[in-house]
Amino acid sequence: MKLIWLVDDVAEPPLRAEHGVAFWIATAQGRVLFDTGSSGSVLLHNAAKLSVDLSTADAVVLSHAHDDHTGGLPAVLPLLRPEVPLYANPTIFRPRYSNSSGEMLSRGMPLSREELAPHPLRLSDQPQEVLPGVWTSGVITERPQPEGRSSHHFVREGGAYRPDPYQDDLSLVLETSAGLVLVCGCCHAGLLNTIAHVRRHWRAPIIGIAGGLHLRSAAPAVIRRTVASLASLPALRWVRPGHCSGAGFSKALRHALGVRYLSGTVGDCLADIVRT
């Protein structure tokens, strides 16, 4: 089982960076594209440089609707076989908005349900097995710990804008012989909430965590609590944060985890750590 970073916020030439995420998961049973980054151009460029043939994908999984995770979908779609399914939460098509630029702009799915035809849509609140050993987390229903929120994210309801509930947020769970690897897109549901959800639904321990953990605007107390919780996970071997994880959180996590903290760039491949 290989986990390859195709898109992230940090890259070294000839690979390109952008604010977004895309992962390539390759197993003996098939290949999964998890998120598509912000733009098709960066995703296609990096895939070509890394010798990843996106046309061989057996499934596409979307962590949530925001366009830094779904923006590359229009470029990828023509490459896929018609029978390749897309996995997501049922609310993935709900319009999302952001006022980070000073005006309210659409930041949701770039394609409609009709434009995704003929690809089968696998939309569910429940965990779904995408390939043997590769699961969606399903919706994170219990959220007692802080969520990965941004003050500029909204949905429209009853003619008014209100904070995005992030109901569509999901992660991937990879089953390996040593334990589980949690791969997050943005983790808007909150990292500690997502970990608790995974531990309720899967018996094996979490050995690795990767992706966007959305702690870049978290309060210092939240960062300290999260770092302490991760450091206390007995089976945790490594954490590889990126995208929206935040420099403050990453620095604190590096100090707490030592060699269990992994830093890197686009093009990283966890083939030896993530193994069946």
Backbone bond lengths (Angstrom), bond angles and torsions (degrees), N, CA, C in turn:
res aa  C-N    CA-C-N  psi(-1)  N-CA   C-N-CA  omega(-1)  CA-C   N-CA-C  phi
1 M - - - 1.457 - - 1.524 109.08 -
2 K 1.320 116.29 126.90 1.461 121.87 179.37 1.524 110.16 -117.97
3 L 1.325 115.61 141.71 1.461 122.47 175.38 1.518 106.73 -122.25
4 I 1.343 116.36 114.96 1.461 121.73 -174.29 1.528 109.69 -118.08
5 W 1.334 116.40 132.30 1.462 121.75 175.06 1.526 109.24 -82.04
6 L 1.337 117.59 111.55 1.458 121.61 177.48 1.529 112.01 -93.01
7 V 1.330 117.03 -35.54 1.471 121.93 179.18 1.523 108.02 -138.57
8 D 1.325 115.81 135.76 1.457 122.31 173.64 1.528 106.88 -162.63
9 D 1.325 115.48 179.11 1.464 119.98 -174.40 1.523 113.62 -80.18
10 V 1.325 117.91 -11.08 1.461 121.97 -178.50 1.520 108.77 -127.64
11 A 1.341 115.55 131.86 1.465 120.72 178.29 1.520 109.14 -152.74
12 E 1.304 115.72 158.03 1.459 122.37 175.56 1.523 108.64 -117.71
13 P 1.358 118.00 138.79 1.469 121.37 179.85 1.523 110.83 -53.86
14 P 1.314 117.34 143.84 1.466 127.77 8.92 1.532 114.75 -84.65
15 L 1.325 118.38 2.00 1.456 120.77 177.83 1.528 109.52 -76.21
16 R 1.323 115.90 156.91 1.459 121.32 -175.54 1.520 110.69 -117.60
17 A 1.333 115.25 146.79 1.458 121.91 177.90 1.519 110.22 -107.26
18 E 1.318 115.98 153.77 1.450 122.58 169.47 1.527 107.35 -158.77
19 H 1.333 116.27 163.11 1.456 119.72 178.48 1.527 108.52 -75.52
20 G 1.300 115.26 98.13 1.459 120.79 -177.38 1.514 109.76 170.82
21 V 1.311 115.39 179.96 1.462 121.38 -176.74 1.525 109.52 -142.24
22 A 1.321 115.40 141.39 1.463 122.11 166.46 1.521 107.57 -153.53
23 F 1.316 116.04 135.39 1.462 123.01 178.61 1.527 109.85 -122.00
24 W 1.316 115.16 150.18 1.459 122.45 172.54 1.521 107.23 -117.68
25 I 1.324 116.10 120.32 1.464 121.11 178.16 1.522 107.81 -111.69
26 A 1.322 116.07 119.49 1.463 121.32 -179.11 1.524 108.99 -117.19
27 T 1.330 116.00 126.27 1.457 122.00 177.83 1.519 108.97 -127.84
28 A 1.322 115.46 175.74 1.463 119.56 177.09 1.521 111.15 -65.81
29 Q 1.336 117.57 -19.88 1.468 121.63 -177.00 1.532 113.18 -97.98
30 G 1.333 118.24 -9.29 1.460 118.70 179.35 1.522 112.18 155.52
31 R 1.344 114.58 -168.64 1.459 121.25 -174.17 1.529 109.64 -133.51
32 V 1.340 114.89 141.06 1.458 121.93 -177.79 1.523 109.45 -127.80
33 L 1.329 116.92 132.63 1.463 122.23 170.43 1.523 107.37 -98.79
34 F 1.335 115.89 118.45 1.466 121.78 -179.42 1.520 108.20 -107.37
35 D 1.321 115.92 107.02 1.465 124.94 -175.69 1.530 110.67 69.38
36 T 1.341 115.39 165.78 1.472 119.87 -170.43 1.521 113.23 -133.77
37 G 1.349 118.10 11.35 1.455 119.89 -179.36 1.517 112.69 71.17
38 S 1.328 115.59 -171.27 1.464 121.33 -177.67 1.519 113.03 -86.08
39 S 1.328 115.67 -32.57 1.469 118.98 -174.29 1.517 109.88 -136.05
40 G 1.289 115.21 144.27 1.456 118.93 176.03 1.511 112.26 -65.25
41 S 1.343 118.44 -30.14 1.455 120.75 -175.40 1.521 111.70 -64.66
42 V 1.334 117.75 -43.61 1.463 120.68 179.58 1.525 110.86 -68.78
43 L 1.326 116.31 -43.22 1.468 119.98 179.41 1.528 111.15 -60.63
44 L 1.325 117.74 -47.75 1.464 120.75 -178.37 1.528 110.92 -66.69
45 H 1.333 116.81 -40.14 1.466 120.19 178.93 1.524 111.06 -61.42
46 N 1.336 116.36 -50.69 1.463 119.72 -177.26 1.519 111.85 -65.74
47 A 1.330 116.99 -39.47 1.468 120.01 178.87 1.523 110.42 -60.60
48 A 1.333 116.84 -42.83 1.462 120.28 -179.79 1.535 110.83 -64.55
49 K 1.333 116.52 -43.04 1.466 120.09 -179.74 1.524 111.63 -65.56
50 L 1.331 116.83 -28.95 1.460 121.65 -177.87 1.524 112.54 -95.48
51 S 1.336 116.32 5.53 1.474 122.42 -179.79 1.523 111.83 58.53
52 V 1.336 116.12 36.93 1.460 122.23 174.21 1.522 108.24 -99.47
53 D 1.314 116.61 117.81 1.462 122.33 -179.26 1.525 108.64 -90.38
54 L 1.325 116.59 99.66 1.463 120.66 -176.46 1.525 112.42 -63.63
55 S 1.317 117.39 -23.00 1.469 120.21 -179.59 1.517 112.02 -68.77
56 T 1.344 117.46 -13.75 1.464 120.50 179.53 1.528 112.11 -89.99
57 A 1.325 118.12 2.63 1.466 120.51 -179.42 1.525 110.13 -60.01
58 D 1.314 116.04 136.53 1.460 121.91 177.06 1.526 111.85 -97.78
59 A 1.328 116.39 -11.58 1.459 120.81 177.62 1.526 108.67 -165.16
60 V 1.327 115.13 153.35 1.461 122.32 172.51 1.526 107.47 -121.44
61 V 1.330 116.26 132.50 1.467 121.66 177.52 1.524 108.03 -119.34
62 L 1.324 116.46 133.54 1.457 121.81 178.54 1.529 108.96 -111.35
63 S 1.327 115.94 124.16 1.468 120.09 -177.03 1.520 111.45 -70.69
64 H 1.319 117.62 -33.59 1.460 123.18 176.64 1.522 107.80 -172.77
65 A 1.318 117.35 -179.88 1.463 121.26 -168.22 1.515 115.08 -83.10
66 H 1.317 120.21 -19.93 1.464 120.97 -172.40 1.525 111.94 -54.36
67 D 1.333 115.30 143.08 1.460 119.37 -168.74 1.523 114.55 -74.12
68 D 1.339 119.07 -7.04 1.465 118.39 171.43 1.529 111.19 -80.82
69 H 1.335 115.99 0.04 1.467 122.08 175.90 1.527 111.97 -121.77
70 T 1.325 116.80 -19.17 1.471 120.97 -178.30 1.524 112.66 -117.84
71 G 1.335 117.86 -3.23 1.459 120.83 -174.03 1.515 114.87 -63.00
72 G 1.345 117.21 -27.12 1.456 120.28 179.69 1.517 114.54 -84.09
73 L 1.330 116.32 -2.13 1.470 119.82 -175.50 1.528 113.23 -59.89
74 P 1.340 120.48 -43.96 1.475 119.21 179.72 1.524 113.24 -59.60
75 A 1.333 118.19 -30.04 1.463 120.55 179.25 1.524 111.90 -79.22
76 V 1.330 116.50 -30.66 1.464 120.69 -177.57 1.516 111.67 -81.10
77 L 1.315 116.47 -36.38 1.460 121.13 -171.97 1.531 113.51 -52.82
78 P 1.336 120.07 -45.32 1.474 119.29 -179.23 1.521 114.01 -64.42
79 L 1.329 117.31 -18.22 1.459 121.13 -179.19 1.521 112.65 -83.04
80 L 1.327 116.74 -19.61 1.456 120.75 -171.49 1.518 112.17 -85.97
81 R 1.321 115.87 149.30 1.451 120.47 172.03 1.533 109.34 -66.40
82 P 1.332 118.36 147.14 1.471 120.40 -175.77 1.518 113.90 -58.72
83 E 1.317 117.08 -27.80 1.468 119.42 -176.35 1.523 113.37 -84.69
84 V 1.326 117.88 -2.66 1.469 120.15 -178.92 1.527 109.67 -69.72
85 P 1.340 118.15 122.09 1.468 121.07 -177.25 1.529 112.46 -83.02
86 L 1.329 115.25 157.69 1.453 122.66 173.43 1.520 108.50 -116.56
87 Y 1.339 115.57 127.61 1.457 122.46 -178.22 1.531 109.48 -106.52
88 A 1.328 115.61 136.32 1.459 120.50 178.95 1.516 108.84 -168.58
89 N 1.325 115.30 176.23 1.460 121.51 173.09 1.522 109.73 -75.60
90 P 1.335 119.03 150.57 1.468 121.00 -179.96 1.530 114.56 -59.62
91 T 1.346 118.58 -20.91 1.464 120.23 -179.36 1.527 112.93 -92.70
92 I 1.337 117.41 14.66 1.458 121.49 -175.23 1.528 112.51 -59.51
93 F 1.343 118.07 -28.93 1.461 120.82 -176.73 1.525 113.20 -89.84
94 R 1.316 117.16 -0.34 1.456 119.07 177.37 1.530 109.46 -65.64
95 P 1.330 118.96 129.84 1.462 120.54 -179.42 1.526 112.04 -59.14
96 R 1.329 115.48 136.07 1.458 122.16 176.43 1.530 109.27 -119.23
97 Y 1.336 115.35 151.63 1.450 120.04 -176.01 1.518 110.45 -137.49
98 S 1.337 115.31 158.73 1.455 121.81 175.32 1.522 109.24 -142.79
99 N 1.333 116.10 140.09 1.460 120.28 175.37 1.530 111.13 -113.66
100 S 1.330 117.11 26.83 1.465 121.24 -178.41 1.522 112.00 -63.74
101 S 1.331 117.37 -24.00 1.463 121.01 179.87 1.521 112.70 -89.63
102 G 1.322 116.80 -2.41 1.450 120.83 -177.54 1.509 113.57 103.58
103 E 1.312 117.24 -13.61 1.461 122.19 174.45 1.517 109.31 -133.06
104 M 1.322 116.16 153.27 1.450 120.76 -176.56 1.527 109.91 -78.06
105 L 1.321 115.95 116.53 1.459 121.85 -177.24 1.519 110.09 -122.77
106 S 1.325 115.92 151.16 1.458 121.27 176.73 1.521 109.57 -70.28
107 R 1.332 116.29 132.32 1.459 121.52 -179.91 1.518 111.82 -133.39
108 G 1.341 116.50 24.54 1.453 120.31 -176.40 1.512 114.05 -100.04
109 M 1.312 115.38 -157.10 1.460 122.93 -177.86 1.522 111.27 -55.36
110 P 1.342 117.56 133.01 1.465 120.17 179.15 1.524 113.34 -80.20
111 L 1.330 117.68 -12.86 1.458 122.49 -178.12 1.522 110.10 -126.57
112 S 1.321 115.79 146.02 1.460 121.25 177.64 1.523 109.92 -84.42
113 R 1.309 114.79 170.60 1.458 120.24 175.93 1.531 110.81 -57.50
114 E 1.330 115.64 -41.12 1.469 120.15 -178.39 1.528 111.14 -67.37
115 E 1.320 117.08 -36.15 1.462 120.51 -179.03 1.521 112.55 -71.31
116 L 1.314 117.74 -17.36 1.455 121.35 178.50 1.521 112.51 -84.82
117 A 1.319 118.08 -11.41 1.465 121.38 176.98 1.527 108.39 -62.64
118 P 1.351 118.04 143.52 1.463 128.42 9.93 1.530 114.38 -95.30
119 H 1.316 118.77 16.31 1.460 119.88 -176.71 1.527 110.96 -67.49
120 P 1.325 117.59 131.00 1.469 119.95 177.38 1.523 110.61 -63.42
121 L 1.314 116.88 136.32 1.451 122.18 177.25 1.521 109.51 -101.20
122 R 1.315 116.84 122.25 1.452 122.35 178.02 1.537 107.33 -107.68
123 L 1.320 115.55 86.39 1.457 121.37 -175.29 1.523 109.19 -106.35
124 S 1.330 116.49 121.97 1.461 119.33 -176.50 1.522 110.57 -156.41
125 D 1.331 115.35 147.09 1.461 121.71 171.15 1.523 111.58 -77.61
126 Q 1.331 116.39 -18.25 1.463 121.52 -175.48 1.526 111.12 -92.21
127 P 1.332 118.39 156.39 1.465 120.28 173.03 1.526 110.62 -56.86
128 Q 1.325 115.66 139.52 1.461 121.01 178.64 1.528 109.56 -127.28
129 E 1.325 115.91 137.24 1.464 119.93 176.79 1.521 108.56 -85.78
130 V 1.312 116.42 110.47 1.463 122.98 -176.84 1.521 110.12 -77.01
131 L 1.315 116.35 -48.39 1.453 126.31 172.08 1.522 106.29 -138.28
132 P 1.320 118.74 164.19 1.458 118.39 176.37 1.533 111.55 -53.88
133 G 1.317 116.43 119.60 1.450 121.23 179.67 1.511 115.68 86.05
134 V 1.333 117.82 0.73 1.468 122.12 178.37 1.525 108.30 -122.67
135 W 1.335 116.29 113.84 1.457 122.20 -173.41 1.522 111.85 -123.56
136 T 1.337 115.33 148.05 1.455 118.97 163.37 1.521 107.36 -82.28
137 S 1.323 115.90 152.26 1.463 119.28 -179.48 1.517 112.64 -75.23
138 G 1.346 116.65 -21.57 1.456 119.22 -167.70 1.520 108.81 77.05
139 V 1.319 116.26 175.98 1.464 120.23 -178.04 1.525 110.73 -69.41
140 I 1.316 116.29 140.21 1.470 122.16 178.16 1.527 106.34 -86.82
141 T 1.314 117.26 97.50 1.465 120.71 -172.07 1.520 112.94 -82.21
142 E 1.316 117.84 -36.89 1.463 121.73 -177.96 1.532 109.56 -96.53
143 R 1.344 115.81 120.13 1.468 120.32 -174.23 1.532 111.63 -133.83
144 P 1.319 117.63 62.34 1.467 119.39 179.37 1.527 113.13 -72.89
145 Q 1.347 116.34 -25.22 1.459 120.59 179.31 1.534 109.63 -90.06
146 P 1.328 118.25 162.26 1.468 120.88 -178.62 1.527 112.40 -55.43
147 E 1.327 115.15 139.67 1.455 121.48 176.39 1.531 109.97 -85.40
148 G 1.315 115.63 165.97 1.461 121.27 174.69 1.516 109.29 -87.30
149 R 1.317 116.39 76.53 1.463 121.79 -171.58 1.522 112.33 -97.29
150 S 1.333 114.35 154.01 1.453 123.31 169.06 1.521 107.56 -125.67
151 S 1.311 116.70 135.77 1.467 120.56 -176.26 1.520 112.84 -69.48
152 H 1.336 117.35 -13.91 1.469 119.91 -177.22 1.528 113.65 -101.32
153 H 1.324 118.21 10.36 1.469 120.94 179.07 1.527 110.62 -98.03
154 F 1.336 116.28 130.54 1.456 120.75 -175.05 1.528 111.40 -140.37
155 V 1.334 115.09 159.76 1.454 124.16 164.21 1.531 106.43 -123.46
156 R 1.311 115.48 165.95 1.465 119.93 -179.60 1.523 108.77 -109.22
157 E 1.319 115.73 129.67 1.455 120.61 -177.11 1.524 109.40 -147.47
158 G 1.338 116.28 126.73 1.459 120.71 179.12 1.513 113.30 61.00
159 G 1.321 116.92 32.59 1.453 121.55 179.06 1.512 114.09 80.76
160 A 1.331 118.43 4.79 1.461 121.51 -179.25 1.527 110.16 -130.80
161 Y 1.312 115.57 156.73 1.454 121.01 176.13 1.527 109.72 -89.16
162 R 1.325 115.16 137.20 1.460 119.38 175.66 1.526 108.51 -138.05
163 P 1.335 118.23 160.46 1.466 120.25 -177.40 1.528 112.58 -55.44
164 D 1.291 115.26 138.30 1.465 121.68 179.00 1.532 109.04 -62.08
165 P 1.338 118.04 126.76 1.468 120.11 177.66 1.527 113.05 -77.95
166 Y 1.334 116.97 -8.00 1.467 121.85 179.34 1.525 112.04 54.61
167 Q 1.330 116.73 35.64 1.461 119.74 179.47 1.519 111.77 -65.60
168 D 1.332 116.87 -24.84 1.462 120.44 -176.39 1.520 113.08 -80.48
169 D 1.338 118.31 -6.83 1.457 120.94 -174.15 1.532 111.40 -67.21
170 L 1.333 115.84 127.16 1.467 121.57 174.34 1.515 109.70 -142.36
171 S 1.313 115.83 164.45 1.461 122.77 177.35 1.522 108.89 -126.66
172 L 1.323 115.88 174.72 1.457 121.32 174.04 1.526 109.62 -105.50
173 V 1.311 115.39 145.80 1.465 122.31 175.35 1.522 107.50 -121.63
174 L 1.332 115.97 120.00 1.468 121.78 179.42 1.521 108.83 -104.86
175 E 1.316 115.62 124.81 1.462 121.27 178.84 1.527 109.56 -91.07
176 T 1.322 117.08 120.79 1.458 121.92 175.54 1.526 108.45 -122.04
177 S 1.303 116.37 169.92 1.462 120.27 -179.12 1.523 111.56 -65.34
178 A 1.337 116.99 -23.96 1.462 120.41 -178.30 1.520 112.90 -91.88
179 G 1.325 117.17 -16.69 1.454 120.79 -177.07 1.510 110.91 149.03
180 L 1.325 116.85 -161.76 1.458 122.85 -174.34 1.519 111.32 -100.23
181 V 1.328 115.18 144.58 1.460 122.04 170.44 1.516 107.65 -114.98
182 L 1.328 116.40 123.51 1.460 122.98 179.87 1.527 108.32 -97.20
183 V 1.335 116.80 121.83 1.464 122.24 179.69 1.526 107.85 -115.14
184 C 1.320 116.17 117.75 1.467 121.83 -174.89 1.525 110.58 -106.92
185 G 1.331 115.46 144.37 1.450 119.92 172.90 1.513 109.91 -82.80
186 C 1.334 115.98 -65.12 1.472 122.21 175.57 1.522 112.08 -130.09
187 C 1.312 116.87 -17.44 1.467 122.18 178.87 1.523 111.73 56.18
188 H 1.338 116.32 44.17 1.461 120.67 177.81 1.533 111.42 -61.57
189 A 1.316 117.33 -26.20 1.465 120.49 178.64 1.514 112.29 -69.86
190 G 1.319 117.07 -11.10 1.457 121.71 -178.48 1.517 110.95 100.26
191 L 1.334 116.59 129.73 1.460 120.01 -175.95 1.520 112.10 -62.15
192 L 1.340 118.30 -46.31 1.464 119.85 -178.56 1.523 111.15 -66.46
193 N 1.333 117.50 -35.27 1.468 120.52 175.76 1.524 110.84 -65.22
194 T 1.336 116.01 -40.78 1.468 120.58 -179.53 1.522 110.59 -66.99
195 I 1.319 117.11 -42.45 1.470 120.41 177.70 1.522 110.76 -61.22
196 A 1.333 117.21 -44.86 1.469 120.76 179.10 1.525 110.89 -61.44
197 H 1.329 116.28 -40.02 1.470 121.11 178.34 1.535 110.54 -61.85
198 V 1.329 116.54 -45.79 1.468 120.68 179.99 1.521 110.39 -63.14
199 R 1.312 117.49 -40.77 1.464 120.23 -179.07 1.525 111.65 -68.14
200 R 1.334 117.59 -26.91 1.472 120.30 175.87 1.520 111.74 -74.35
201 H 1.322 117.66 -32.93 1.461 121.22 -172.48 1.525 114.32 -97.40
202 W 1.338 117.84 -19.47 1.454 121.35 179.93 1.522 109.28 -126.86
203 R 1.308 116.50 141.37 1.463 120.36 -177.27 1.514 112.75 -82.68
204 A 1.329 117.48 -31.14 1.463 120.27 -176.54 1.525 110.70 -69.51
205 P 1.328 117.47 151.85 1.465 120.81 179.69 1.528 111.40 -76.19
206 I 1.324 115.90 158.42 1.461 121.82 175.71 1.525 108.31 -84.75
207 I 1.345 115.89 123.32 1.466 120.28 -179.86 1.524 112.21 -106.29
208 G 1.343 117.87 -18.77 1.456 120.47 -177.62 1.515 111.41 -150.85
209 I 1.340 116.19 148.14 1.464 122.23 178.29 1.526 107.26 -135.33
210 A 1.324 116.33 132.29 1.461 120.90 -178.74 1.522 110.18 -138.89
211 G 1.342 115.27 155.26 1.460 120.15 169.75 1.508 114.46 111.66
212 G 1.330 114.65 -163.87 1.451 122.13 179.33 1.516 110.37 -80.98
213 L 1.336 116.89 122.98 1.465 121.42 -173.47 1.532 111.93 -111.82
214 H 1.300 117.90 0.50 1.464 127.06 172.65 1.524 114.29 45.83
215 L 1.326 114.45 57.91 1.462 120.71 175.38 1.525 110.96 -120.32
216 R 1.318 117.38 16.70 1.469 120.73 -175.64 1.522 112.73 -68.42
217 S 1.333 117.99 -26.41 1.470 120.56 178.24 1.525 111.83 -112.70
218 A 1.327 116.69 15.35 1.469 120.42 -177.55 1.524 110.86 -72.85
219 A 1.315 115.34 148.79 1.464 121.42 176.88 1.529 109.57 -67.21
220 P 1.324 117.78 151.73 1.473 120.80 179.85 1.526 113.46 -53.01
221 A 1.342 116.91 -37.39 1.466 119.42 -179.92 1.517 111.38 -65.58
222 V 1.336 116.74 -36.84 1.460 121.01 178.51 1.522 109.82 -67.95
223 I 1.322 116.66 -41.86 1.467 120.45 178.20 1.527 110.31 -61.34
224 R 1.333 116.86 -45.69 1.467 119.69 -179.81 1.528 111.34 -61.68
225 R 1.335 116.59 -42.69 1.461 120.55 -179.72 1.525 111.00 -64.58
226 T 1.332 116.17 -42.43 1.461 120.33 -178.63 1.517 111.06 -66.51
227 V 1.325 116.56 -45.11 1.467 120.59 179.42 1.527 110.36 -61.60
228 A 1.319 117.20 -43.26 1.467 120.31 179.53 1.521 111.27 -63.55
229 S 1.327 116.94 -38.92 1.467 120.67 179.22 1.521 111.17 -65.44
230 L 1.327 116.75 -41.93 1.456 119.65 179.10 1.528 110.89 -66.51
231 A 1.320 116.39 -43.00 1.466 120.10 -178.77 1.524 111.89 -63.68
232 S 1.334 116.65 -23.72 1.461 120.03 -177.94 1.525 113.58 -89.08
233 L 1.331 117.52 -7.02 1.466 119.44 178.63 1.526 108.61 -69.02
234 P 1.327 118.60 115.34 1.465 120.49 -169.53 1.520 114.77 -65.18
235 A 1.336 117.48 -30.54 1.463 119.69 -175.57 1.523 113.25 -97.12
236 L 1.329 117.73 -3.63 1.463 120.84 -174.03 1.526 110.64 -66.40
237 R 1.339 115.78 121.93 1.457 121.47 -179.13 1.527 112.55 -99.23
238 W 1.336 117.14 -30.67 1.462 120.08 -176.45 1.528 111.11 -161.80
239 V 1.334 114.20 153.84 1.459 122.41 171.09 1.521 107.04 -133.73
240 R 1.320 116.11 130.59 1.471 121.72 179.59 1.530 107.98 -123.14
241 P 1.358 118.40 85.47 1.463 120.07 -179.48 1.527 111.92 -77.46
242 G 1.321 115.83 160.71 1.462 121.23 177.15 1.513 110.26 -165.45
243 H 1.320 115.90 -168.90 1.466 124.26 174.07 1.526 111.20 50.82
244 C 1.330 117.98 -105.71 1.464 123.33 -172.03 1.532 113.04 -97.58
245 S 1.320 117.76 16.27 1.469 120.11 -174.00 1.524 112.61 -67.45
246 G 1.322 117.40 -34.64 1.455 121.00 176.22 1.517 113.65 96.63
247 A 1.350 115.91 139.98 1.456 121.19 -177.03 1.529 111.82 -67.81
248 G 1.331 117.24 -38.64 1.458 120.14 -179.57 1.508 112.65 -64.06
249 F 1.322 115.88 -45.11 1.461 120.28 177.35 1.520 110.73 -64.25
250 S 1.326 117.10 -44.32 1.461 120.56 -177.79 1.523 111.18 -62.34
251 K 1.337 116.91 -40.44 1.464 120.28 178.80 1.519 111.06 -63.77
252 A 1.331 116.44 -45.36 1.469 120.18 179.67 1.519 111.11 -65.19
253 L 1.325 116.31 -38.79 1.463 120.12 -179.64 1.522 111.05 -67.80
254 R 1.330 116.52 -40.73 1.465 120.29 177.83 1.526 111.05 -60.07
255 H 1.321 115.91 -41.53 1.467 120.33 179.66 1.533 110.85 -64.83
256 A 1.338 116.99 -38.83 1.464 120.85 -175.83 1.523 112.58 -77.92
257 L 1.330 117.09 -37.70 1.460 120.79 -172.86 1.521 114.10 -93.60
258 G 1.317 117.74 -22.03 1.459 119.47 -178.44 1.514 111.73 61.97
259 V 1.335 116.12 -124.49 1.461 120.39 -175.83 1.522 112.37 -68.30
260 R 1.326 117.58 -13.37 1.468 119.26 177.74 1.522 111.95 -79.10
261 Y 1.326 116.81 -8.96 1.465 121.07 176.33 1.522 108.66 -88.82
262 L 1.332 116.83 128.12 1.460 121.78 178.80 1.524 109.47 -114.48
263 S 1.333 116.57 128.48 1.460 121.10 171.92 1.520 107.60 -110.64
264 G 1.310 116.00 160.09 1.451 117.87 -178.92 1.506 112.61 179.61
265 T 1.329 115.10 -167.69 1.458 122.40 -175.88 1.523 109.64 -137.60
266 V 1.320 114.52 178.10 1.460 120.50 171.95 1.532 108.81 -55.78
267 G 1.307 115.35 139.23 1.458 120.66 -178.96 1.504 113.76 101.54
268 D 1.340 117.09 -13.59 1.458 119.85 176.82 1.525 110.28 -58.55
269 C 1.315 115.42 142.86 1.466 121.21 177.85 1.518 108.83 -132.57
270 L 1.315 115.88 115.26 1.451 120.64 176.21 1.522 108.47 -92.41
271 A 1.309 114.96 84.27 1.460 120.07 -178.14 1.516 111.22 -98.80
272 D 1.305 118.01 -31.62 1.457 121.22 -178.87 1.510 111.86 -87.88
273 I 1.338 116.14 -32.86 1.466 119.55 -178.86 1.523 111.01 -78.71
274 V 1.341 115.99 -41.03 1.453 120.99 -179.65 1.524 107.36 -98.13
275 R 1.312 116.87 92.18 1.456 118.43 -174.54 1.528 110.59 -136.40
276 T 1.321 115.12 149.30 1.448 121.41 176.29 1.508 109.21 -96.99
